[in-house]
């Protein structure tokens, strides 16, 4: 075989190989969604992160799994190394040259780390006060918390979600709803949610409520009176209640309910008559009072539950060690 024929043959082989690789690697948006939506739904049920948000971030950050970073390191969410990262690393030009990004053994590992990253970083705490069906608030919250530098990051996520009807994944039995959409176009997602949901919107109140006299019903849902203090809504646990059944009625995961109430164990359950917050508590008291006078046997947790303030915030404000029992009559700062 002469040189020119060899060159032509080699060029043909290389072109065929390149085309084959491109065909295997390049995913369409629909293929990407079908491949990873089950992971996103599972993480929504465990962490409370909307499946639509997870999918939209994966699509945007990884170009549907086709970007250099996702192909080289399975990093589908653009998460950088940070100081505490001990896993694999890859270097890539982003906001600056040669930035360190996390590298994963699999795409599934990247999805898991994304959920853990949002769940463990304090700057994202406020997002978990939003319902897992409130993708617009999640999108705005991610941008506000600094997840990405693009000024229109929230709008991009919402556009991807609505163009692909990913909000269907946020509903109970979301995968079936998404699979059976049959080309139907939902142009008003919020209206569609309202029509599909039996959950009443919780009423809002403009003023804080005295924690010693806060049993003022502002709404009712599924047999529960809904109360508010410090702008945070809660219910009173009934006999036999669990975080699982309360969560089901308010469309919140048991894990999020425990997190909202500063309970770390997976087995913790409410006691009859106990205050159960159905939103994230605040860091400070919004009312006029600046201090609380302790009762016999009170703890930072008990004070926090009375005022809808996070236990850790009460401890920080008063330089308390976790679990400290407070002396009767002691003044505790609440703002």
C-alpha positions in Angstrom: 0.0 0.0 0.0 1.5 3.3 -1.0 1.9 6.3 1.4 -1.1 8.3 0.0 -3.5 5.3 0.4 -2.2 4.7 3.9 -2.7 8.3 4.8 -6.3 8.3 3.4 -7.1 5.1 5.2 -5.6 6.4 8.5 -7.6 9.7 8.1 -10.8 7.7 7.5 -10.1 5.5 10.6 -9.5 8.6 12.8 -12.6 10.3 11.4 -14.7 7.2 12.1 -13.3 6.9 15.6 -14.0 10.5 16.4 -17.5 10.3 15.1 -18.1 7.2 17.1 -16.9 8.7 20.3 -18.9 11.9 19.7 -22.0 9.8 19.1 -21.5 7.8 22.3 -20.6 10.7 24.6 -22.8 13.5 23.4 -26.1 13.4 25.3 -29.3 15.3 24.4 -31.1 17.2 27.1 -33.9 14.6 27.1 -31.4 11.7 27.3 -29.7 13.4 30.2 -32.9 13.9 32.1 -34.0 10.3 31.6 -30.6 9.0 32.7 -30.4 10.9 36.0 -33.9 12.0 37.0 -34.3 9.0 39.4 -31.3 10.2 41.4 -32.7 13.7 41.6 -36.1 12.5 42.9 -34.4 10.2 45.5 -32.4 13.1 46.7 -35.5 15.3 46.9 -37.1 12.7 49.1 -34.1 12.5 51.4 -32.8 16.1 51.5 -35.8 18.2 50.4 -33.9 19.7 47.4 -36.4 20.0 44.4 -35.6 17.4 41.8 -36.3 20.0 39.2 -33.5 22.2 40.7 -31.0 19.3 40.8 -31.8 18.4 37.2 -31.6 22.0 36.0 -28.3 22.6 37.7 -26.9 19.4 36.2 -28.1 20.4 32.7 -26.7 23.9 33.0 -23.4 23.2 34.8 -22.4 20.1 32.8 -24.0 21.0 29.4 -26.0 17.8 29.8 -22.9 15.8 30.7 -21.0 16.9 27.7 -18.7 19.6 29.1 -15.0 19.0 29.5 -15.2 19.1 33.3 -18.0 16.5 33.5 -16.4 14.2 31.0 -12.9 14.4 32.6 -14.0 14.3 36.3 -17.7 13.3 36.4 -18.3 16.8 38.0 -21.8 17.7 36.9 -22.4 20.6 39.3 -19.2 22.7 38.9 -18.3 22.3 42.6 -14.8 23.5 43.4 -12.4 21.8 45.8 -12.6 24.1 48.9 -10.4 23.5 51.9 -12.0 20.5 53.3 -12.1 18.5 50.1 -10.0 15.3 50.3 -11.2 13.5 47.2 -9.9 13.6 43.6 -9.1 16.9 41.9 -8.9 18.3 38.4 -7.8 21.8 37.3 -9.8 23.9 34.9 -10.0 27.5 33.8 -13.2 29.1 35.2 -13.5 32.5 36.9 -9.7 32.3 37.2 -7.1 30.2 35.5 -6.4 26.7 36.7 -9.0 26.5 39.4 -9.3 23.3 41.4 -12.5 21.3 40.9 -13.7 18.2 42.6 -13.3 14.9 40.7 -15.6 11.9 41.3 -15.4 8.2 40.5 -18.9 8.3 39.0 -21.7 10.7 38.0 -23.8 9.2 40.9 -21.1 10.3 43.3 -21.2 13.8 41.9 -25.0 14.0 42.4 -24.6 12.7 46.0 -21.9 15.3 46.7 -24.1 18.0 45.3 -26.9 17.2 47.8 -24.5 16.9 50.7 -22.8 20.2 49.7 -26.1 22.1 49.7 -27.2 20.4 52.9 -24.0 21.0 54.9 -23.1 24.6 53.9 -24.6 27.1 56.3 -25.0 29.7 53.5 -27.7 27.4 51.9 -29.6 26.9 55.1 -32.3 29.4 54.2 -33.2 27.4 51.0 -34.5 24.5 53.1 -37.3 26.6 54.4 -38.8 26.5 50.9 -41.1 23.7 49.8 -39.5 21.2 47.5 -42.1 22.3 44.9 -41.1 25.9 45.1 -38.4 25.8 42.4 -38.5 29.5 41.8 -37.5 30.4 45.3 -34.8 27.7 45.3 -33.4 29.2 42.1 -33.3 32.7 43.5 -31.9 31.4 46.8 -29.1 29.6 45.0 -28.1 32.8 43.2 -28.4 34.9 46.3 -26.2 32.5 48.3 -23.5 32.7 45.7 -23.7 29.3 44.0 -22.8 30.9 40.7 -21.5 34.2 39.5 -23.7 34.6 36.4 -26.1 37.5 37.1 -29.0 35.6 35.4 -28.3 32.2 37.0 -31.8 32.0 38.6 -33.5 32.9 35.4 -31.5 30.2 33.5 -32.5 27.5 36.0 -36.2 28.5 35.9 -36.1 28.6 32.1 -34.7 25.1 31.9 -37.2 23.8 34.4 -40.2 25.2 32.6 -39.0 24.4 29.0 -38.6 20.8 30.0 -41.5 20.6 32.5 -39.1 19.4 35.2 -41.5 20.8 37.9 -43.5 17.6 37.3 -40.7 15.7 39.1 -41.2 17.7 42.2 -44.7 16.3 42.7 -45.6 13.0 44.4 -45.2 10.2 41.9 -43.2 12.8 39.8 -41.4 10.3 37.6 -44.7 8.8 36.5 -46.1 12.3 35.8 -43.1 13.3 33.9 -43.1 10.1 31.8 -46.9 10.4 31.0 -46.8 14.1 30.0 -47.3 13.0 26.4 -46.3 16.2 24.8 -48.8 18.2 26.9 -47.6 21.7 27.5 -48.2 23.3 30.9 -47.9 27.0 30.5 -48.8 28.0 34.1 -46.9 25.7 36.5 -48.0 27.6 39.6 -51.6 27.3 38.6 -51.2 23.7 37.7 -49.6 23.0 41.1 -52.5 24.7 42.9 -55.1 22.7 40.9 -53.2 19.4 41.7 -52.6 20.1 45.3 -54.9 19.7 48.3 -52.5 21.7 50.5 -53.8 25.1 51.4 -51.3 28.0 51.3 -50.3 28.9 54.9 -51.4 32.3 55.8 -48.8 34.9 56.6 -48.8 37.4 59.5 -47.1 40.8 59.5 -46.4 41.0 63.2 -44.5 38.8 65.6 -46.5 37.0 68.4 -45.7 37.0 72.1 -44.2 33.5 72.7 -46.0 33.3 76.0 -49.3 33.8 74.2 -48.8 32.5 70.7 -51.5 29.9 70.4 -53.4 32.0 67.8 -54.7 29.9 64.9 -54.0 31.6 61.6 -54.9 28.7 59.3 -55.9 25.1 59.3 -54.8 22.2 57.1 -55.6 18.4 57.2 -56.9 18.6 60.7 -54.1 20.7 62.1 -54.3 24.2 63.4 -51.4 26.3 62.0 -49.8 28.8 64.3 -47.1 31.4 63.9 -44.4 33.0 66.0 -41.5 35.1 64.9 -42.9 34.8 61.4 -42.4 31.0 61.4 -45.3 28.6 61.1 -45.8 25.5 63.3 -48.3 23.0 64.4 -48.9 21.1 67.7 -48.1 17.4 67.6 -51.1 15.1 68.2 -51.1 11.8 70.0 -49.4 9.2 67.9 -47.9 11.7 65.5 -44.6 11.0 63.8 -42.5 13.3 61.6 -43.3 10.9 58.8 -47.1 11.5 58.9 -46.8 15.2 59.7 -44.4 15.6 56.8 -46.7 13.7 54.4 -49.6 16.1 55.3 -47.5 19.2 54.8 -45.5 17.8 51.9 -42.2 18.0 53.8 -39.6 15.3 54.2 -39.2 13.9 57.8 -35.6 14.8 57.6 -36.4 18.4 56.9 -38.9 18.5 59.7 -36.3 17.3 62.1 -33.8 19.8 60.7 -36.4 22.6 61.1 -36.8 21.6 64.8 -33.0 21.2 65.5 -33.2 17.4 65.9 -30.3 15.5 64.6 -31.2 11.8 65.1 -33.0 9.9 62.4 -35.3 8.2 65.0 -36.4 11.3 66.9 -40.2 11.6 67.0 -42.5 14.4 68.4 -44.2 14.1 71.8 -47.9 14.9 72.1 -48.5 18.7 72.4 -45.0 19.5 71.3 -44.3 22.5 69.0 -43.3 21.3 65.5 -42.0 23.9 63.1 -42.9 23.4 59.5 -40.5 26.1 58.3 -36.9 26.9 59.1 -36.5 28.9 62.3 -34.8 32.3 62.3 -31.5 33.4 63.8 -32.9 36.2 65.8 -36.2 37.3 67.5 -38.0 39.9 65.4 -40.1 41.3 68.2 -39.3 44.1 70.6 -37.9 42.0 73.4 -34.1 41.5 73.6 -33.9 38.9 76.3 -35.7 36.0 77.8 -36.0 35.1 81.5 -35.2 31.4 82.0 -37.6 29.0 83.7 -36.6 26.0 85.7 -34.7 23.4 83.7 -34.8 25.4 80.4 -32.2 24.8 77.7 -31.1 26.7 74.6 -33.2 24.3 72.6 -36.3 25.0 74.7 -35.8 28.8 74.3 -35.2 28.4 70.6 -38.5 26.4 70.2 -40.4 29.1 72.2 -39.2 31.9 70.0 -38.7 30.2 66.6 -35.0 30.8 66.9 -32.4 28.1 65.9 -30.7 26.4 68.9 -27.3 27.2 67.5 -28.1 30.9 67.3 -29.2 31.0 70.9 -26.0 29.3 71.9 -23.9 31.7 69.9 -25.7 34.8 71.2 -25.1 33.7 74.8 -21.8 31.7 74.4 -23.4 28.5 75.7 -22.1 25.0 75.3 -24.4 22.6 73.5 -26.9 21.0 75.9 -26.3 23.5 78.7 -29.1 23.7 81.3 -29.9 27.3 82.2 -30.4 28.6 85.7 -33.8 29.8 86.6 -34.0 33.6 86.3 -31.1 33.9 84.0 -31.4 36.5 81.2 -30.8 35.0 77.7 -30.3 37.2 74.7 -32.7 36.4 71.8 -31.5 39.1 69.4 
